[in-house]
Amino acid sequence: MTIIEPFKIKSVEPIRFTTREQRVEMLKNAAYNPFLLHADDVLIDLLTDSGTTAMSALQWSGIMNGDEAYAGSRSYYRFENVLRALTGFTHIIPTHQGRAAEKILFSLVGGAGKVIPNNTHFDTTRANIEYSGAVAVDLLNAVGKQPSVRADFKGNMDIDALVALIERVGVENVPLVMVTVTNNSGGGQPVSMANIKAVRAVCDTYKLPLFLDACRFAENAMFIKMREPGYENVSVRDIAHEMFSLADGATMSAKKDGMVNTGGFLAMHDGALAERARTVLIVTEGFPTYGGLARRDLEAMAQGLEEVLEEDYLRYRLRSVEYFGDKLRAAGVPILEPTGGHAVYLDAKRFAPHIPPSQFPGQAISCAIYLEGGIRGVEIGSLMFGTTNEQGEHVGPDMELVRLAIPRRVYTQSHIDYCSEVIINVYNQRESLRGMKLTYEAEYLRHFTARLEYVE
Ligand SMILES: *Cc1c(COP(=O)(O)O)cnc(C)c1O
């Protein structure tokens, strides 16, 4: 049976159709960097799933119902109750988005000489750790790095590598261990409960706290239900609760599985650490019962964190991403296998093998998809992570990808069918794709503002 969208549409937003001639002009004006396009000139925007969620009628009524008291707002207590029931954590600290929670946590436990392991640090997590002077280390299991290999839990941490790292740098230099569910930077791949338990066991041996980067905890819990033996009859809520019960704390961007346009939190059991975190919060974000948010945002988050655990929603969510991947695969388009929770990733090395990494094959594909059908994705490859060594040679990352992230509850199956057709058309003309070169790059995070042109 077709798995249908488990909602009907109450409020609609028009999207703007453009001609190819217009898009040629607009992409040129955006210096061949889709980040520099006006969103109004994009037909289907798959740039990110972050903060792009369509809220429900109950969330919108929560916005109206929010209690804007500065201190002790009713909306805060609702938010706290929902999160305490879900996670079991004693201290729940709201922040305006995920990186604010990371900033607070790592300004307290990071610093020079410290080392923080993770399956794969998201770029803001890595940036906050490095900004504190500490070192961020990725310990993804080997299969997670092979885009064409299908496996159930490609987000798992390499447990032997974790033990080896702790032994090498000294346990006193590891303030905590992190696990990111699902592994965003590694393709939205899930982490198994068995792997979280194994990380927990290592943390117990060395008496280290375990923190989850919980941005996509519900998608991860649904993957566990569908794939991990012993969980097929456990509710997603109970699975999520078990994941959190294995940890000592969590950071989260609610712009993902919180189903809101902005928000996040930092949560933990440790009362002394929470006290210090609230002090930083008051200086940088706001009073502990709002943390840089309008109180109505807390109301929307509380409601979103309930809705995200509805299994009909999660089944549809994971299926719609898989459906997109299946259509592309059936036409021979190379993608990262299997599809993850929130995005389909085109494998640019196999898609455009004639373009060397130094000429940004992912960016060439990303531009072609916009020109062909007004779709915006994002390059995750040499433009985002590449560097030049002392010999002046290009050094690229392991994978050259184009991420097509699916906003939650925003697009329907026919939108996805259209996207598949556009990408298949581009794939069928792949020999005509041309390499690109930079004409401007900023010192840090160059992909956001880079300017490019085609090579001759
Ligand atoms: C988005 C994200 C963050 C950062 O959250 P923001 O709300 O964008 O600040 C951290 N970790 C992961 C895994 C993410 O996907």
The ligand as a Gaussian input file, in Angstrom:
#p B3LYP/6-31G(d) Opt

LIG

0 1
 C       21.496000      21.511000      12.875000
 C       22.399000      20.719000      13.732000
 C       23.088000      21.313000      14.797000
 C       23.065000      22.806000      15.075000
 O       21.819000      23.306000      15.284000
 P       21.375000      24.795000      14.848000
 O       19.966000      24.879000      15.311000
 O       21.517000      24.896000      13.370000
 O       22.260000      25.750000      15.572000
 C       23.864000      20.490000      15.587000
 N       23.979000      19.166000      15.350000
 C       23.338000      18.573000      14.324000
 C       23.480000      17.101000      14.111000
 C       22.534000      19.319000      13.478000
 O       21.907000      18.717000      12.457000

